[in-house]
Amino acid sequence: MKKKYTSIGGQALIEGIMMRGSKEIAIAVRKPDGEIVLKEDPIKPLPQNSILKWPIVRGSVALISSMIVGIKALTYSAEFFEMEGEAEKESKFEKWLYEKLGDKTDNVLVIFSMVLAMLFAFGLFGVLPTVITNFFKTVVHNRWGLAALEGLMKIVLFLTYVIAISHMKDVRRVFEYHGAEHKTIHCFEAGEALTVENIRKHSRLHPRCGTSFILFVLVISIMIFSLISWQSIAMRVGLKLVLLPVVAGLSYELLKVAGKSDGRIIKALSYPGLQLQKLTTKEPDDKQIEVAIAAMVAVLATEPSEAHQYETVTEVVANEAH
């Protein structure tokens, strides 16, 4: 069957996987007792002809939306693995928030977590390379050389970070689920029935992945900021912050093209990201693949245009998920 590219994407969680279609988000988590629990949430569509759907703009919207959904999904999956009695313990800050905000507290905590994550990422990969490179201004006297050095710093810091966390046992489990997610999407795009056996033989590397997106962000930011003069750390960091939506938007558009094309140029652009995924994905076991199938079948149930072209999918995945 001719390969079909799908817009369904996912995210690895703590002992689980989140799959996201155009109409629904499905989260499948394997509990400590071995049971797979499924949580489904509808996606509120953007208004027709909204500016938020414009190219470039939609990249920033997708980034923020993905972070919010991702943090909520991670929080949900973590709840199944809290230590006994831990769930009942609340900090004074959490108690104060619940008293003041009531039902809105969880949303506030998610936004707070997202802001912290963005500040950490921007500080580590945006500010720190600029500060380090600034020390070399007495040696490197042109902006092209400084931009190249700054770009090298970004990539080294990112690779160091990924390699460091990949040695953590819990993170490795998440990377295994990341591999299961990619394999399942590959299997579906190949038009094959979603069985453990079929999924296992597919690649754990996928061009439409968040890891590739981050690499695109790094590369595009290097290209853009090589055109901007190096006057001061504050000005350069400020410009990075202002232009971040543009960089994210361009990276998103490139990622969409990469996920739907087999052209030589696109393959060449995707190659570094795919190689990087060898660090952020690991080979999953059969039970992890079963979790991916459970999430995928739930999303496919709300995507008739997708499932209709694969008549064998619905019946088989239903059996596999149970």
C-alpha positions as CSV (number, residue, x, y, z in Angstrom):
1,M,0.0,0.0,0.0
2,K,1.3,3.5,-0.9
3,K,2.6,5.3,2.2
4,K,0.3,8.0,3.6
5,Y,1.5,10.8,5.8
6,T,-0.6,11.5,8.8
7,S,-0.9,14.6,11.0
8,I,-1.3,12.5,14.1
9,G,1.5,13.1,16.5
10,G,2.4,12.1,20.0
11,Q,4.5,12.5,23.1
12,A,6.1,10.0,25.5
13,L,5.0,10.2,29.1
14,I,5.8,8.5,32.4
15,E,4.9,4.8,31.5
16,G,2.6,6.1,28.9
17,I,2.0,7.8,25.5
18,M,-0.1,10.7,24.4
19,M,-1.4,10.7,20.8
20,R,-2.9,13.9,19.3
21,G,-5.2,14.0,16.3
22,S,-7.2,16.9,14.9
23,K,-10.2,16.3,17.1
24,E,-9.0,14.5,20.2
25,I,-6.1,13.9,22.5
26,A,-5.7,10.3,23.9
27,I,-3.5,9.4,26.8
28,A,-2.7,5.8,27.5
29,V,-0.8,4.9,30.7
30,R,0.2,1.5,32.1
31,K,-0.4,1.5,35.8
32,P,1.9,-0.3,38.2
33,D,-0.6,-3.3,38.3
34,G,-0.2,-3.7,34.5
35,E,-3.6,-2.2,33.5
36,I,-3.7,0.3,30.6
37,V,-5.9,3.3,31.5
38,L,-7.1,5.6,28.7
39,K,-8.0,9.3,29.0
40,E,-9.6,11.1,26.1
41,D,-10.0,14.9,25.8
42,P,-11.5,16.8,22.8
43,I,-9.5,19.5,21.1
44,K,-11.2,22.8,20.7
45,P,-10.7,23.9,17.1
46,L,-9.5,27.4,16.2
47,P,-12.0,29.7,14.5
48,Q,-12.2,29.5,10.7
49,N,-10.0,32.0,8.9
50,S,-8.3,32.8,12.2
51,I,-4.9,34.6,12.0
52,L,-3.7,31.9,14.3
53,K,-3.8,29.5,11.4
54,W,-1.6,31.6,9.2
55,P,1.8,30.1,8.2
56,I,4.6,31.0,10.7
57,V,2.0,32.3,13.2
58,R,0.6,28.8,13.6
59,G,4.0,27.5,14.6
60,S,4.1,29.7,17.7
61,V,0.5,28.7,18.5
62,A,1.4,25.0,18.1
63,L,4.4,25.3,20.3
64,I,2.5,26.9,23.2
65,S,-0.4,24.5,22.8
66,S,1.9,21.5,22.7
67,M,3.7,22.6,25.9
68,I,0.4,23.1,27.7
69,V,-1.0,19.8,26.6
70,G,2.3,18.0,27.2
71,I,2.7,19.3,30.8
72,K,-0.9,18.3,31.5
73,A,-0.4,14.8,30.1
74,L,2.9,14.4,32.0
75,T,1.2,15.5,35.2
76,Y,-1.6,13.0,34.6
77,S,0.7,10.1,34.0
78,A,2.8,10.9,37.0
79,E,-0.2,10.7,39.3
80,F,-0.3,6.9,38.9
81,F,3.3,6.6,40.3
82,E,3.2,8.9,43.3
83,M,4.5,7.4,46.5
84,E,1.8,6.3,49.0
85,G,0.7,9.3,51.0
86,E,2.5,11.8,48.7
87,A,-0.7,12.8,46.9
88,E,-2.2,14.0,50.2
89,K,0.7,16.3,50.9
90,E,0.4,19.8,49.6
91,S,2.8,22.7,50.0
92,K,1.7,25.9,51.6
93,F,1.9,27.6,48.2
94,E,-0.5,24.9,46.7
95,K,-2.9,25.3,49.6
96,W,-2.9,29.1,49.2
97,L,-3.5,28.8,45.5
98,Y,-6.5,26.4,46.0
99,E,-8.0,28.7,48.5
100,K,-7.7,31.7,46.2
101,L,-8.3,30.2,42.8
102,G,-10.4,27.0,43.5
103,D,-10.9,25.0,40.3
104,K,-8.6,27.2,38.3
105,T,-5.6,26.2,40.3
106,D,-4.5,23.3,38.1
107,N,-4.6,25.6,35.0
108,V,-2.5,28.2,36.8
109,L,0.1,25.5,37.9
110,V,0.3,24.3,34.3
111,I,1.0,27.8,33.0
112,F,3.5,28.4,35.8
113,S,5.3,25.1,34.9
114,M,5.3,26.0,31.2
115,V,6.8,29.5,31.9
116,L,9.5,27.9,34.0
117,A,10.3,25.4,31.3
118,M,10.5,28.1,28.7
119,L,12.7,30.3,30.9
120,F,15.0,27.3,31.6
121,A,15.3,26.4,27.9
122,F,15.8,30.0,26.8
123,G,18.4,30.6,29.5
124,L,20.3,27.4,28.8
125,F,20.2,27.6,25.0
126,G,19.6,31.3,24.3
127,V,21.3,33.3,27.0
128,L,24.2,31.1,28.2
129,P,25.8,30.6,24.7
130,T,25.7,34.4,24.1
131,V,27.3,35.1,27.5
132,I,30.1,32.6,26.8
133,T,30.7,33.7,23.3
134,N,30.9,37.4,24.4
135,F,34.2,36.5,26.1
136,F,35.7,35.8,22.7
137,K,35.0,39.2,21.2
138,T,38.6,40.3,21.8
139,V,39.7,37.3,19.7
140,V,37.0,37.0,17.1
141,H,36.3,40.4,15.5
142,N,33.5,39.8,13.0
143,R,29.8,38.9,13.6
144,W,30.0,35.9,11.3
145,G,32.7,34.3,13.4
146,L,30.9,35.2,16.6
147,A,27.6,33.8,15.3
148,A,29.3,30.5,14.2
149,L,30.9,30.2,17.7
150,E,27.6,31.0,19.4
151,G,25.9,28.4,17.3
152,L,28.5,25.8,18.1
153,M,28.0,26.6,21.8
154,K,24.2,26.0,21.4
155,I,24.7,22.7,19.8
156,V,27.3,21.5,22.3
157,L,25.1,22.5,25.2
158,F,22.1,20.8,23.7
159,L,24.0,17.6,23.0
160,T,25.5,17.6,26.4
161,Y,22.1,18.1,28.1
162,V,20.5,15.2,26.1
163,I,23.4,12.8,26.7
164,A,23.4,13.6,30.4
165,I,19.7,13.0,30.9
166,S,19.7,9.9,28.7
167,H,21.7,8.0,31.4
168,M,18.9,8.5,33.9
169,K,16.9,5.3,34.4
170,D,13.4,7.1,34.4
171,V,14.3,9.2,31.4
172,R,15.5,6.1,29.5
173,R,12.0,4.6,30.1
174,V,10.5,7.7,28.6
175,F,12.8,7.5,25.6
176,E,11.6,3.9,25.1
177,Y,8.0,5.0,25.0
178,H,9.2,7.8,22.6
179,G,10.4,5.0,20.3
180,A,7.1,3.1,20.6
181,E,5.3,6.3,19.6
182,H,7.4,6.8,16.5
183,K,7.2,3.1,15.5
184,T,3.4,3.1,15.8
185,I,3.0,6.2,13.6
186,H,5.4,4.7,11.0
187,C,3.4,1.5,11.0
188,F,0.1,3.4,10.5
189,E,1.6,5.6,7.7
190,A,2.8,2.4,6.0
191,G,-0.8,1.2,5.9
192,E,-0.1,-1.9,8.0
193,A,-2.4,-3.3,10.7
194,L,-1.3,-2.0,14.1
195,T,-0.1,-5.2,15.7
196,V,2.9,-5.5,18.0
197,E,4.7,-7.6,15.4
198,N,4.2,-5.1,12.6
199,I,5.1,-2.1,14.7
200,R,8.2,-3.7,16.1
201,K,9.9,-3.9,12.7
202,H,9.5,-0.1,12.0
203,S,12.1,2.6,12.7
204,R,12.0,4.5,15.9
205,L,13.2,7.6,14.1
206,H,10.6,9.9,12.6
207,P,11.2,13.2,10.7
208,R,8.2,14.9,12.3
209,C,9.5,14.8,15.9
210,G,10.0,17.3,18.6
211,T,13.7,16.5,18.7
212,S,14.1,17.5,15.1
213,F,12.0,20.6,15.8
214,I,14.5,21.7,18.5
215,L,17.4,21.1,16.1
216,F,15.6,23.2,13.4
217,V,15.1,26.0,16.0
218,L,18.8,25.9,16.8
219,V,19.9,26.0,13.1
220,I,17.4,28.6,12.0
221,S,18.3,30.9,15.0
222,I,22.0,30.6,14.1
223,M,21.2,31.6,10.5
224,I,19.1,34.6,11.5
225,F,21.4,35.9,14.2
226,S,24.4,35.6,12.0
227,L,22.9,38.6,10.1
228,I,22.6,40.7,13.3
229,S,25.5,42.8,14.6
230,W,26.9,42.0,18.0
231,Q,26.6,45.2,20.0
232,S,25.8,44.0,23.5
233,I,24.7,40.9,25.4
234,A,21.4,42.6,26.5
235,M,20.5,43.7,23.0
236,R,21.3,40.3,21.5
237,V,19.3,38.4,24.2
238,G,16.4,40.9,23.8
239,L,16.3,40.4,20.0
240,K,16.4,36.6,20.5
241,L,13.3,36.9,22.8
242,V,11.5,39.1,20.3
243,L,12.3,36.9,17.3
244,L,11.6,33.6,19.1
245,P,8.1,33.4,17.6
246,V,9.5,33.8,14.1
247,V,12.2,31.2,14.7
248,A,9.6,28.8,16.1
249,G,7.2,29.5,13.2
250,L,9.8,28.8,10.5
251,S,10.9,25.7,12.3
252,Y,7.3,24.4,12.5
253,E,6.8,25.0,8.8
254,L,10.0,23.1,8.0
255,L,9.0,20.3,10.3
256,K,5.6,19.9,8.6
257,V,7.3,19.7,5.2
258,A,9.9,17.2,6.5
259,G,7.1,15.0,7.8
260,K,5.3,14.8,4.4
261,S,8.1,14.6,1.8
262,D,10.7,12.1,0.6
263,G,12.6,14.7,-1.5
264,R,16.3,14.6,-1.4
265,I,16.7,18.1,-0.1
266,I,14.2,17.5,2.7
267,K,15.9,14.2,3.6
268,A,19.2,16.0,3.8
269,L,17.7,18.6,6.1
270,S,16.0,16.0,8.2
271,Y,19.1,13.8,8.5
272,P,20.8,15.5,11.5
273,G,17.5,15.5,13.4
274,L,17.0,11.8,12.7
275,Q,20.5,11.0,14.0
276,L,19.9,13.1,17.1
277,Q,16.8,10.9,17.7
278,K,19.1,8.0,18.3
279,L,19.7,9.6,21.6
280,T,16.2,10.6,22.5
281,T,14.5,7.3,21.4
282,K,15.2,3.8,22.5
283,E,13.9,0.4,21.4
284,P,10.6,-0.3,23.2
285,D,9.4,-3.6,24.6
286,D,6.1,-5.2,23.6
287,K,4.2,-3.9,26.5
288,Q,5.2,-0.3,25.7
289,I,4.1,-0.8,22.1
290,E,0.7,-2.0,23.4
291,V,0.4,1.3,25.2
292,A,1.1,3.2,22.0
293,I,-1.5,1.1,20.2
294,A,-4.1,1.9,22.8
295,A,-3.5,5.6,22.4
296,M,-3.5,5.4,18.6
297,V,-6.8,3.5,18.3
298,A,-8.5,6.0,20.6
299,V,-7.4,8.9,18.3
300,L,-8.3,7.0,15.1
301,A,-11.8,6.5,16.4
302,T,-12.3,10.3,16.0
303,E,-10.4,10.5,12.7
304,P,-12.6,8.7,10.1
305,S,-10.7,10.3,7.2
306,E,-7.6,8.6,8.5
307,A,-8.9,5.2,9.6
308,H,-11.1,4.8,6.5
309,Q,-8.1,4.3,4.3
310,Y,-6.9,1.5,6.5
311,E,-9.8,-0.9,6.9
312,T,-7.8,-3.4,8.8
313,V,-6.7,-0.9,11.4
314,T,-9.8,-0.5,13.5
315,E,-10.5,-4.2,14.1
316,V,-6.9,-5.2,14.8
317,V,-6.0,-2.3,17.1
318,A,-9.1,-2.8,19.1
319,N,-8.0,-6.4,19.8
320,E,-4.4,-5.3,20.5
321,A,-5.4,-2.6,22.9
322,H,-7.3,-5.1,25.1
